[in-house]
Amino acid sequence: MLMFDELHRRGHEQVTLLSHAPSGLQAVLAIHSTVLGPAIAGCRLVALDEDLVLKGALALSESMTLKAALTGLNYGGAACVLISPENLLTEEGGDAQGHAREALFRALGRQISHFGGRLILTEDVRVSGQDIAYVAQETSSTMGMNTDTAAATAYGVYRGIKAAARFTLGSESMRNVRVAILGVGTVGRLLAELLHREGARLSVADVQSERAEELRSQLEVQVMGVDELLDSPCDILAPCAFGYSIRSQDVSRLQCRLIAGAEHHPLSRTSEELAREAGIAYIPDFAINGAGLIASARNLSVEQAGEQIYGVVSRIAALAEQHHKPPHLVARKLAERRIELIGSLGRS
């Protein structure tokens, strides 16, 4: 990766490496924008190499900026991606009090405190409310410790799918609609439960096949391999995996009419264009997976936050239909226009 070219292309304000050897802290903190307000940083814990951690932080922080703008929040976007330290795995089994985890996140909190009010940390993949509570012992720049963000995110995606289906499939009813869910971790599983309750015909796949098998023991779903799922005919493909799960070479295989799911950046810019050429509507992550953020920022219930996502996606889909534009481009334009207009007001 040509790092500075990537920073300039995406418009990032700052990228910082965080390190604390005793706790095992190694993290990339990317601040994309503070134009609308303090940057909210989703904090996730990963087992990736350094190049992928940087790439992920840059993409996640940009998505957070667009998400906050599109949902009317006065926040910017950032991301904090931690490389999971070895001692977290070796010590946790015999460490009932979670001292290794406490040390890791308190070390993170101390470093975040130096950013003052410019940055706010909240939970993301493999980071819990308790982890953020550890961070909060060292800094007040936290959000969402008492919000069930996974439940809010899943419900928002469910409502967003229904809003998009009204325009792409002609009805928002999910009864007998074929939905393929790629990735059934916490959010993917909750989404499956909501869709199953409404009578959707579900097929699921996960790189950790035991997750899909466990879901089959609870719900009426068809379990497939990941490649088999991508090749299977369906109405809606709901990516809920870890990121970039639909590669550019995969798009020609897809037999769906709509892509809409919880996953952060499931498609690259190239994949988005290929989906458009294939006649597949794509609701981008920053338009549909923001209910957890909304619930945290506005202190709303899962249902209230989900209804706001329904409204956002309905507006995007209606404008896309009216102007004959792809919904993912309409969503980005709406977010960027709000940043431009509100940013022009200057600081109060």
C-alpha positions as CSV (number, residue, x, y, z in Angstrom):
1,M,0.0,0.0,0.0
2,L,1.2,3.5,-0.9
3,M,0.2,4.9,2.5
4,F,0.2,8.6,1.8
5,D,-1.5,8.3,-1.6
6,E,-4.2,6.3,0.2
7,L,-4.6,8.9,2.9
8,H,-4.9,11.7,0.4
9,R,-7.3,9.8,-1.8
10,R,-9.7,9.2,1.1
11,G,-9.1,12.6,2.7
12,H,-7.9,11.4,6.2
13,E,-6.8,14.0,8.7
14,Q,-4.5,11.8,10.8
15,V,-3.2,8.2,11.2
16,T,-1.4,7.3,14.5
17,L,0.3,4.1,15.6
18,L,-0.4,3.2,19.3
19,S,1.9,0.9,21.2
20,H,2.5,-0.2,24.8
21,A,4.7,-3.2,25.2
22,P,3.8,-4.4,28.7
23,S,0.1,-4.7,27.8
24,G,0.7,-5.9,24.3
25,L,-1.1,-2.8,22.8
26,Q,-0.5,-2.4,19.1
27,A,-3.1,-0.5,17.2
28,V,-3.7,1.8,14.2
29,L,-5.9,4.8,15.0
30,A,-7.2,6.5,11.8
31,I,-9.1,9.8,12.1
32,H,-10.9,10.5,8.8
33,S,-12.9,13.7,9.6
34,T,-13.8,16.0,12.4
35,V,-15.7,18.4,10.2
36,L,-19.1,17.7,11.8
37,G,-17.8,17.1,15.3
38,P,-15.6,14.8,17.4
39,A,-14.7,11.6,15.5
40,I,-16.3,8.4,16.7
41,A,-13.9,5.5,16.5
42,G,-15.3,2.0,16.3
43,C,-12.7,-0.1,18.2
44,R,-12.2,-3.7,16.9
45,L,-9.8,-6.5,17.9
46,V,-8.3,-8.4,15.0
47,A,-5.7,-11.1,14.2
48,L,-4.3,-9.5,11.0
49,D,-0.9,-8.4,9.6
50,E,0.0,-4.8,9.8
51,D,-0.8,-3.9,6.2
52,L,-4.3,-5.3,6.5
53,V,-4.8,-3.5,9.9
54,L,-3.9,-0.2,8.3
55,K,-6.2,-0.8,5.3
56,G,-9.0,-1.8,7.5
57,A,-8.6,1.3,9.8
58,L,-8.6,3.6,6.7
59,A,-11.8,2.1,5.3
60,L,-13.6,1.8,8.6
61,S,-12.9,5.4,9.5
62,E,-14.2,6.7,6.2
63,S,-17.4,4.6,6.5
64,M,-17.9,6.0,10.0
65,T,-17.7,9.6,8.7
66,L,-20.3,8.9,6.0
67,K,-22.5,6.9,8.4
68,A,-22.6,9.8,11.0
69,A,-23.3,12.3,8.2
70,L,-26.0,10.3,6.6
71,T,-27.9,9.7,9.9
72,G,-27.8,13.3,10.9
73,L,-25.3,13.0,13.7
74,N,-22.9,15.8,14.6
75,Y,-19.9,13.6,14.7
76,G,-17.0,12.7,12.4
77,G,-15.5,9.3,11.7
78,A,-12.5,7.4,13.0
79,A,-11.4,3.8,13.6
80,C,-9.2,2.1,16.1
81,V,-8.0,-1.4,15.0
82,L,-6.1,-3.4,17.6
83,I,-3.9,-6.4,16.8
84,S,-4.8,-9.1,19.3
85,P,-1.8,-9.7,21.6
86,E,-0.7,-13.3,22.3
87,N,-1.1,-12.9,26.0
88,L,-4.8,-12.2,25.6
89,L,-5.2,-15.8,24.4
90,T,-2.6,-17.5,26.7
91,E,-3.7,-15.8,29.9
92,E,-7.5,-15.4,29.5
93,G,-8.2,-19.1,30.3
94,G,-6.7,-18.9,33.7
95,D,-7.4,-15.3,34.3
96,A,-10.9,-15.1,35.7
97,Q,-10.7,-11.4,36.3
98,G,-9.5,-10.6,32.8
99,H,-6.4,-8.8,33.9
100,A,-4.8,-9.0,30.5
101,R,-7.8,-7.6,28.8
102,E,-8.1,-4.8,31.4
103,A,-4.5,-3.8,31.0
104,L,-4.8,-3.8,27.2
105,F,-7.9,-1.5,27.1
106,R,-6.7,0.7,29.9
107,A,-3.5,1.2,28.1
108,L,-5.5,2.2,25.0
109,G,-7.6,4.6,27.2
110,R,-4.5,6.4,28.4
111,Q,-3.3,7.0,24.9
112,I,-6.8,8.0,23.7
113,S,-6.9,10.6,26.5
114,H,-4.2,12.6,24.8
115,F,-6.6,13.4,21.9
116,G,-8.9,15.4,24.2
117,G,-12.4,15.9,23.0
118,R,-11.4,15.3,19.3
119,L,-12.0,11.5,19.5
120,I,-14.7,9.2,21.1
121,L,-14.2,5.5,21.3
122,T,-17.0,2.9,21.1
123,E,-17.2,-0.9,20.6
124,D,-16.9,-2.8,17.4
125,V,-16.0,-6.3,16.3
126,R,-14.7,-8.5,19.2
127,V,-14.7,-5.5,21.6
128,S,-17.4,-5.5,24.3
129,G,-19.0,-2.9,26.5
130,Q,-16.9,-4.1,29.3
131,D,-13.7,-3.4,27.2
132,I,-14.9,0.1,26.6
133,A,-15.6,0.4,30.4
134,Y,-11.9,-0.3,31.0
135,V,-11.1,2.4,28.5
136,A,-13.4,4.7,30.4
137,Q,-11.3,4.3,33.5
138,E,-8.6,6.3,31.8
139,T,-10.6,8.8,29.6
140,S,-14.1,10.2,29.3
141,S,-13.9,10.0,25.5
142,T,-16.1,6.9,25.3
143,M,-19.6,6.0,24.1
144,G,-22.0,3.1,24.0
145,M,-21.0,1.0,27.1
146,N,-24.6,0.4,28.0
147,T,-26.0,0.0,24.5
148,D,-26.7,-3.5,23.0
149,T,-25.1,-2.3,19.7
150,A,-25.2,-5.8,18.1
151,A,-29.0,-6.0,18.6
152,A,-29.5,-2.4,17.4
153,T,-27.3,-3.0,14.3
154,A,-29.1,-6.2,13.4
155,Y,-32.5,-4.7,13.8
156,G,-31.5,-1.7,11.7
157,V,-30.1,-3.9,9.0
158,Y,-33.4,-5.8,9.0
159,R,-35.4,-2.7,8.7
160,G,-33.1,-1.3,6.0
161,I,-33.4,-4.5,4.0
162,K,-37.2,-4.2,4.1
163,A,-37.0,-0.5,3.0
164,A,-34.7,-1.4,0.1
165,A,-36.8,-4.5,-0.9
166,R,-39.9,-2.2,-1.3
167,F,-38.1,-0.6,-4.2
168,T,-36.0,-3.4,-5.7
169,L,-38.4,-6.3,-5.2
170,G,-41.7,-4.5,-5.2
171,S,-42.6,-5.3,-1.6
172,E,-41.1,-5.1,1.8
173,S,-42.5,-8.3,3.0
174,M,-39.9,-10.9,3.6
175,R,-42.2,-13.9,3.5
176,N,-40.8,-16.5,1.0
177,V,-38.1,-14.0,0.0
178,R,-34.8,-15.9,-0.6
179,V,-32.1,-14.3,1.6
180,A,-28.5,-15.5,1.6
181,I,-26.5,-14.4,4.7
182,L,-22.8,-14.5,4.5
183,G,-21.4,-14.5,8.0
184,V,-23.4,-15.6,11.0
185,G,-21.5,-14.1,13.9
186,T,-23.5,-12.2,16.5
187,V,-25.1,-9.7,14.2
188,G,-25.6,-12.1,11.3
189,R,-27.3,-14.6,13.7
190,L,-29.6,-11.9,15.1
191,L,-30.5,-10.8,11.5
192,A,-31.3,-14.4,10.6
193,E,-33.6,-14.7,13.5
194,L,-35.5,-11.5,12.5
195,L,-35.8,-12.6,8.9
196,H,-36.8,-16.2,9.9
197,R,-39.6,-14.8,12.1
198,E,-41.1,-13.1,9.1
199,G,-40.9,-16.2,6.9
200,A,-37.9,-15.6,4.7
201,R,-36.2,-18.6,3.1
202,L,-32.7,-18.5,4.5
203,S,-29.4,-19.9,3.3
204,V,-26.3,-19.2,5.4
205,A,-22.6,-19.6,5.2
206,D,-19.6,-18.7,7.4
207,V,-15.9,-19.3,7.1
208,Q,-16.3,-20.8,10.6
209,S,-18.6,-23.5,9.5
210,E,-19.6,-24.5,13.1
211,R,-21.4,-21.1,13.4
212,A,-23.6,-22.0,10.5
213,E,-24.3,-25.5,11.8
214,E,-25.2,-24.1,15.3
215,L,-27.7,-21.8,13.6
216,R,-29.2,-24.7,11.7
217,S,-29.9,-26.4,15.0
218,Q,-31.9,-23.3,16.1
219,L,-33.6,-22.1,12.9
220,E,-34.9,-23.6,9.6
221,V,-31.9,-22.5,7.4
222,Q,-30.0,-24.1,4.6
223,V,-26.3,-24.3,5.4
224,M,-23.8,-23.9,2.5
225,G,-20.1,-23.3,1.9
226,V,-19.1,-19.8,1.2
227,D,-18.5,-20.4,-2.5
228,E,-21.7,-22.3,-2.8
229,L,-23.6,-19.4,-1.3
230,L,-22.1,-16.9,-3.7
231,D,-23.2,-19.1,-6.6
232,S,-26.7,-19.8,-5.4
233,P,-29.8,-17.9,-6.7
234,C,-31.4,-15.6,-4.2
235,D,-33.3,-12.3,-4.0
236,I,-31.1,-10.7,-1.4
237,L,-27.5,-11.2,-0.4
238,A,-26.8,-10.0,3.1
239,P,-23.0,-9.9,3.8
240,C,-22.4,-9.9,7.5
241,A,-18.7,-11.0,7.6
242,F,-15.5,-9.2,8.4
243,G,-14.9,-7.0,5.3
244,Y,-14.4,-7.2,1.5
245,S,-16.2,-10.6,1.5
246,I,-17.4,-10.0,-2.1
247,R,-14.3,-9.7,-4.3
248,S,-14.4,-8.2,-7.7
249,Q,-14.0,-11.6,-9.3
250,D,-17.0,-12.9,-7.3
251,V,-19.5,-10.3,-8.6
252,S,-20.1,-12.1,-12.0
253,R,-21.2,-15.2,-10.0
254,L,-23.9,-13.5,-8.0
255,Q,-27.5,-14.3,-8.8
256,C,-29.2,-11.7,-6.5
257,R,-31.1,-8.5,-7.1
258,L,-30.0,-6.7,-3.9
259,I,-26.9,-6.6,-1.7
260,A,-27.6,-5.3,1.8
261,G,-26.1,-6.4,5.0
262,A,-24.3,-5.5,8.3
263,E,-20.7,-5.9,7.0
264,H,-18.4,-2.9,6.9
265,H,-17.2,-2.4,3.3
266,P,-18.2,-5.8,1.8
267,L,-17.4,-4.5,-1.7
268,S,-14.5,-2.5,-3.0
269,R,-15.1,0.5,-5.2
270,T,-14.4,-1.8,-8.2
271,S,-16.9,-4.4,-6.9
272,E,-19.5,-1.7,-6.5
273,E,-19.1,-0.7,-10.1
274,L,-19.3,-4.3,-11.3
275,A,-22.5,-4.8,-9.2
276,R,-24.0,-1.7,-10.8
277,E,-23.2,-3.1,-14.3
278,A,-24.7,-6.4,-13.4
279,G,-28.0,-4.7,-12.4
280,I,-27.6,-5.5,-8.7
281,A,-28.7,-2.7,-6.3
282,Y,-26.3,-2.2,-3.4
283,I,-27.1,-0.5,-0.1
284,P,-23.7,0.5,1.3
285,D,-22.7,-0.4,4.9
286,F,-22.7,3.3,6.0
287,A,-26.3,3.6,5.0
288,I,-27.7,0.4,6.6
289,N,-25.5,-0.7,9.6
290,G,-25.6,2.5,11.7
291,A,-28.4,1.7,14.2
292,G,-25.9,0.7,16.9
293,L,-24.2,4.1,16.5
294,I,-27.5,6.0,16.5
295,A,-28.7,4.1,19.6
296,S,-25.5,5.0,21.4
297,A,-25.2,8.6,20.3
298,R,-28.9,9.5,20.8
299,N,-29.7,7.1,23.7
300,L,-32.5,5.4,21.7
301,S,-34.0,2.0,21.9
302,V,-33.2,-0.7,19.4
303,E,-36.5,-0.2,17.7
304,Q,-36.2,3.6,17.6
305,A,-32.7,3.4,16.1
306,G,-33.9,0.8,13.6
307,E,-36.7,3.0,12.4
308,Q,-34.2,5.8,11.6
309,I,-32.3,3.4,9.4
310,Y,-35.6,2.5,7.7
311,G,-36.1,6.2,6.9
312,V,-32.6,6.7,5.7
313,V,-32.6,3.7,3.3
314,S,-36.1,4.6,2.1
315,R,-34.9,8.1,1.2
316,I,-31.9,6.7,-0.6
317,A,-33.9,4.1,-2.6
318,A,-36.6,6.7,-3.5
319,L,-34.0,9.2,-4.8
320,A,-32.1,6.4,-6.7
321,E,-35.3,5.4,-8.4
322,Q,-36.3,9.0,-9.2
323,H,-33.0,10.0,-10.7
324,H,-32.1,6.6,-12.1
325,K,-28.9,6.4,-10.1
326,P,-27.3,3.5,-8.2
327,P,-28.3,3.7,-4.5
328,H,-24.7,3.4,-3.2
329,L,-23.8,6.5,-5.2
330,V,-26.8,8.4,-4.0
331,A,-26.0,7.5,-0.4
332,R,-22.4,8.7,-0.7
333,K,-23.5,11.9,-2.4
334,L,-26.1,12.6,0.4
335,A,-23.4,12.1,3.1
336,E,-20.8,14.1,1.4
337,R,-23.2,17.0,0.7
338,R,-24.1,17.3,4.4
339,I,-20.5,17.3,5.3
340,E,-19.8,20.0,2.8
341,L,-22.8,22.2,3.8
342,I,-22.4,21.9,7.5
343,G,-18.7,22.2,7.3
344,S,-19.1,25.5,5.5
345,L,-20.6,27.0,8.6
346,G,-17.3,26.9,10.3
347,R,-16.6,26.3,14.0
348,S,-18.9,28.0,16.5
